[in-house]
Amino acid sequence: MALFGRKRLQTRDPDPFPPWNPSPVWNQNLAGVSVNDATALGIVTLWRCVDLISSTIGSLSVHAFRDGERIDTPAILMQPNPTENRIDTYSALITSALLRGNAYALMGDFDRFGHPRQLVVLDPDAVQVEVSPDTGSITYKVGQEAYTRFEMMHMRGFMRPGHVVGQGILDAHRHALGLAIAEHEWTERIFSEGSIPSGVITTDVDLSPEAATELKKAWVQSHGGRDRTPAVLSGGLAYKPIQLSNSDLELLEARKWSATQIAALFGVPAHLAGAPSSDSLTYSTVAEDSRAFVRFGLRPWVHRLEAALSNALPRGQSASISVADFMQPDMLTRYQAAQIAIEAGFKTVQMVQNEEGIEAG
């Protein structure tokens, strides 16, 4: 209460909950294209990054703990929405947070102690967040209905100081995404509407329009489509294919750069996002990139989801999402470590077999 009391007295202090401005002047989209969920997901690299992060987290095992001891997994963690699979629910939450910076889920089916057993993920555009200037309490409005933080799960992405809602990729990087979308549309128009032919047939003989049309028609019939047989020309005819111009090559380089930037925005290694990489890939570099992706690309979102789910559980309980399978080293490394442990005497062969799931012979 003291915070809000001071706010009324100190008129020169900034509002502790300033209005949300998702599109500052410096980040306006100048490419002349619409940047929204649909157009952004039309970018192959962005789709791959969002699907990779959301589907991977959605497929991880989740458990519940009380005072450090594992307990039976509650229904709200096992299958939050009975009408869909758990991976669908968790993936939708992560996707919303990635793109929009906020994921909302309406909780329901409360038990006799007031604890929710189900939740339904909402479209972030359908939720309005309001903060009371007197108490600082947060209200979530969906249509004409208002819900408290005990009824609405709110998972935030990147947070700016003093704000109560997160900031997503679509808001924070509208300029970069607009450029990538414009490059994609421009390339598509070149192939679908452009007047650039694949090649030119030349001759020193003057041809009438009718003769030129017949020559073109005969060439297409003989060598168009999938026909890759050698061409035989006579009568002074010559065929010259049209190569990519410098501007076309620059467009391809720009699209590669955009793909690399998008992969970097999501913290996804270029080879996993299908983006070009200047690094030579080896087994060791791929394995290290994959571990780095788990640590720095997945873990922050895993922790955000764990915190949001834990808030829906009874006091003293917490949700835990396991990434152990992704952090596990390869078989050769594990066996080498096991050999060292056995020789050092702090592990037995039986212990290693149990860890690896190998039945004793």
PyMOL commands that set and color helices and strands:
alter all, ss='L'
color gray80, all
select helices_A, chain A and resi 2-9+25-27+37-41+44-58+75-78+86-100+124-126+169-172+174-192+209-223+246-266+270-273+283-311+324-327+331-344+349-356
alter helices_A, ss='H'
color red, helices_A
select strands_A, chain A and resi 62-66+69-71+102-108+118-122+127-131+138-142+145-147+152-156+199-202+238-241+317-321
alter strands_A, ss='S'
color yellow, strands_A
deselect
rebuild
show_as cartoon
